[in-house]
């Protein structure tokens, strides 16, 4: 049974990793675009939503998930490197990661509700591949 718990928690952890790396890609893009308007847009539409509307709730969710067999330990975000391949499809891969997390929690209504809320925020991000 502990393998099942770890499997579903892994899906959310992967989404945290992908979100964190998308945040880093956004930060990199902020340094490479010349337009101040584009930079402001990325800050408002990607940078802050990634930190407060995506990473914070996903990380908070993970640290409330007990890990069997003792249930004295909880899951947590690793903030590992998530390689987007190809890089031009990074947002689509992040969207896929959150969908897999939603699917992994299946019948857990409260988990799915939270994850779908995060999914909506991810779907509202600017695709960095389209930013010049």
LINHU-V44289 format. One record per residue. RES is the residue in one letter. SS is DSSP state (h for helix, s for strand, l for the rest). Layout:
# LINHU-V44289
RES_SS ; RES_SS
This chain:
# LINHU-V44289
X_l ; X_h ; X_h ; X_h ; X_h ; X_h ; X_h ; X_h ; X_h ; X_h ; X_h ; X_h ; X_h ; X_h ; X_h ; X_h ; X_h ; X_h ; X_h ; X_h ; X_h ; X_h ; X_h ; X_h ; X_h ; X_h ; X_h ; X_h ; X_h ; X_h ; X_h ; X_h ; X_l ; X_l ; X_l ; X_h ; X_h ; X_h ; X_h ; X_h ; X_h ; X_h ; X_h ; X_h ; X_h ; X_h ; X_h ; X_h ; X_h ; X_h ; X_h ; X_h ; X_h ; X_h ; X_h ; X_h ; X_h ; X_h ; X_h ; X_h ; X_h ; X_h ; X_l ; X_l ; X_l ; X_s ; X_s ; X_l ; X_l ; X_l ; X_l ; X_l ; X_s ; X_s ; X_l ; X_l ; X_l ; X_l ; X_l ; X_l ; X_l ; X_l ; X_l ; X_l ; X_l ; X_l ; X_h ; X_h ; X_h ; X_h ; X_h ; X_h ; X_h ; X_h ; X_h ; X_h ; X_h ; X_h ; X_h ; X_h ; X_h ; X_h ; X_h ; X_h ; X_h ; X_l ; X_l ; X_l ; X_h ; X_h ; X_h ; X_h ; X_h ; X_h ; X_h ; X_h ; X_h ; X_h ; X_h ; X_h ; X_h ; X_h ; X_h ; X_l ; X_l ; X_l ; X_l ; X_h ; X_h ; X_h ; X_l ; X_l
